[in-house]
Amino acid sequence: MFNDRTSATTLMASRRSGKPRDMVAPGPDDTQLARILAAATRVPDHGKLAPWRFLVVPQTARDALGERLAACLRADRPDVHAAELDAARDFARQAPALVVALFSPRDSAKIPAWEQELSAGAACMALLVAAHAEGFVGSWLTTWAAYSERVRDLFGQAPERIAGFMFIGSPARELSERPRPDPAQVIGVWQP
């Protein structure tokens, strides 16, 4: 059992998202990325269904992905502007590492889809914390691409959905802290 609770709490409290466009090398090497992904699978998973999976998009496939994203955007929105197509291409090229997280619901009479979705979200968050623990910055993005069936079909098929595009790298500049909720406003004690 992990005994360094102070360090784990500090790690969680210090994690921040970085902007993928501001991430630079180095990113995780294959061994580090394998550890990050293995940690991401250690989340609550009622029924042991593993209703999520991860696809690593290697650097050698980023340009091809960018072209396919642009083609999907053009098919989804025939009136799309050229600048938006360029942005779709650039999206795929951001950060040293890109992992596509997929929600992969399983048929189960006992485990509702909602619980499976929560497990997929927990896997994405665990990936970000593991990336932080390895010394990198991560970002979980959706954008239009996560909701496009055409883009989803690049990685899987219905009923799967894209849970997010997980970017990992080193920050090019110091990360800024975003406003966080006041704990007193979001934490309470139930009274009967």
N, C-alpha and C positions, 0 to 999 in steps of 0.2 A: 504494500500500500504506500502511496505517496505521502511523505511526512512533512514536506516543506510547504505547508499551507500558506505561509506568508508570501513566499515567492509566487505561488500559483495565483493568489489573489492580486498581487502586484502586477503580474503578467496580464491578467484579465483587465485590470483597471487601467493599464497603460496602452492597451491595443487601440489603434486608430486606423481608419481607412485612409489610404492614399489614392490620389487620382492616377488611374492607369497611364494617362498620357505623360505623367511626371515620373514614372518609374523607369529606372535605368538598370543596366547590368552592374553587379552580377545579380542573377536570379538564382533560384535553387538549382543545384546540379541534380542528376538523376537520383542519387542516393537521398539527398535532402527532400526532393519532391516525393519520393516513395514514402519517406517517414511522415511527411505532411498528409499525404493521402491516407496512409494507414491510420493515423490519428483521427482523421475525419470520419472513419467508419466506426469509431468507438462511441457512438451516441445512443441515447435511449431508442429502442426499436422493439416495441411491443409485438410479440409474436415472431421475432427474429426473421422478419420479412425482407430486410434490406431494401426498402422502397426508394432507393436512390442509387445512382451510379455516376462515375466521373469519367470524362474523356479528356485526355491530355491532347492539346493541339501543339505539336512540335513547331519550332521556328521554321523548319523547312516547309511546313504546310500553311503558314500564315497568309502568304500572298494568295494562294488558292482559296482559302477561306474568305479573305476579303473580297475577291471577285464573286464568290458565290453569295455572300451577304448582299453585295450590290445588286446582283441578279434577282435575289429574293425581294429586295426592296422595290426594284423596278416592277416586278410582277405584282407585288402587293399594292403599289401605288404608281400606276403608269404615268401620272403627272409629276413625279418626283423631280426635283431640281438636281443639276449636276453636282452642286456642292454637297448635297445630302448623300449622293452616291459615293463621292470621295470620302465623306465622313464614315460611311459604312465600311469602305475598304480600310481606312485608317484604324477603325475600331479593332479589327482583327490583328493589327500589327503592334498594338500597345503592349508595354511591359515585357519583360523577358520570358515570363511563363504565363500560359493561359490554360485553364481547365474549365471545361463546360460541365456544370452540375445538372444532372437530370433527375427529376422526380419520376420514379418508375413505380406507380401504384400496383399493388398485387391484389388479386381476388382473394378476399378473406371474409368469411361469415362472421368472424370474431373481432377483426381489427378494422374500425371505420377508416375511410379515406382521410378524414381530418387528422387522425393520429399519425397516419403515414406521411402526410404533408408536413406535420410538425417535426417528424424525424428527419425528413429531407432538409428542412430549414436548420435543424440542429447540426446536421452533417456539414452544411455550408459554413455555419458559424465556427464549428470545430476546425474546419480547414483554415479559416482566417486566424484563429488563435494559434494553431500549430505553425502557420507561416511566421507569425510574430515571434513565437518561441524559437524558431530557427534563425531569427535575426532579419527577417524580411518584412516588407509591408504588403498588405493585400487589399483587394477591393472586390466587392460583390456587386456587379452591375446587371441590370436587366435591359432596359431600353426597349425599343420596338421589337428588336430581334428575339427577345425571350418570349414574345407573345405571337410571333409569326409561325403559322403551321409550316410554311415552306422552310423556314430556318430550322425549326424542330426536326423536320424530315431529313436534314443534313446529318443529324446526330442520332435519331431514333424514330420511333413511330408512335402514333396514338395508341394507348392513352397517355403515353409519356408526355411530359412538359419540361421545358427548360426552367430550372430553378434559378439559374444565374450563370453569368460568365465571371469566373474567378481569376482575377489578375494578380500576379505575384512578382515582386521585384525589389529593388532597392530604391529608396526615395532620393530624388534628385535635389530636393530641398527639405528643410525641416517641415514636419507635418504640423498643421495647425489644429488646435483643439476646437471642436464644434460645441455649441451649447448642448448640455446634457440636462435631462430633467432633474429637478430638485427631488431627492429621494423622499422627502416628506410628502410630496405631491403624488407619488406613484406607489408608495409602500404604506400599507395600513395593517391593522390588526382586526380580525373578524371578531365581532361580539355577538353572542347569541341573544 
